[in-house]
């Protein structure tokens, strides 16, 4: 995340990785709307997953071209 001391960089996949699910990073936050606004401010795209009418019943997936192959929710 920009401005952070942590750097996440997915490695190129090997042949055996083609049969595995993508690596996932799952974080908890009280406000999905806050996460969406912060992500969009940093040019990330977001996708809502599993929201079925409830306020906080799903997940926000963070998408960016530099993080292809990494599932961040």
N, C-alpha and C positions, 0 to 999 in steps of 0.2 A: 504494500500500500504506500503511495507517495507520502513522504514526510516521516516514514517509520524506519526503525533500524532493522526490521525484518525484510528479507528479500526471498521471494518464492519464485523459483524458475523450474518449470517442468523439463525433464530430460527427454531427448529424442527416444521414441519407442523402438524396442528391439522386436524381432519376429515373434518371440513368445508372448510379448505384451499385447499382441493383437487379439488374444483370446481372453484377456482380463478386462474387468470393468475399469473405467478411468479412476485415478486416485481422487479421493474426496476430502474436502476440508469442510467441516460443519461447525458453525458458530451459533451461539444463542444470543438473541437480542430481544428486549422487551417490545420494541416498536419497529415492525417491518417497514412502515412508511419512512421512518428516520434512516434506515439502512438504504432504502431506495433513493432518497434524496442525496445522501452522502455519496453513493456510488455514481449517480448521474453527474454530480458536481466534478468527479474525477474522470469523466468520459467513459465510465463503464456502462454497459447495458444491463438491464435486470429482466428477469422473468419470474412471474408468480407461479408457484407450483403447489397444488393441493389446497387452494383456497376454495371452499365450497359454500360461500355465503357468510361464514363466521369471520369475526374481526381478525383473529390471529391464529387461524387453524392451518396455516400452510408454511411454505418456505419461500425465500427470495433467492433465486439463483443469480450469481454475479457472473457476467460474461464480458470477455475482452479478448481481442485478437492475440495479445501476448500470452494469454493463459489457455490456449487451446489444449485440450486433453486433460484439463484439471477441472473437477467439479467443485465449485465453491458455493456453499449455501449458508 
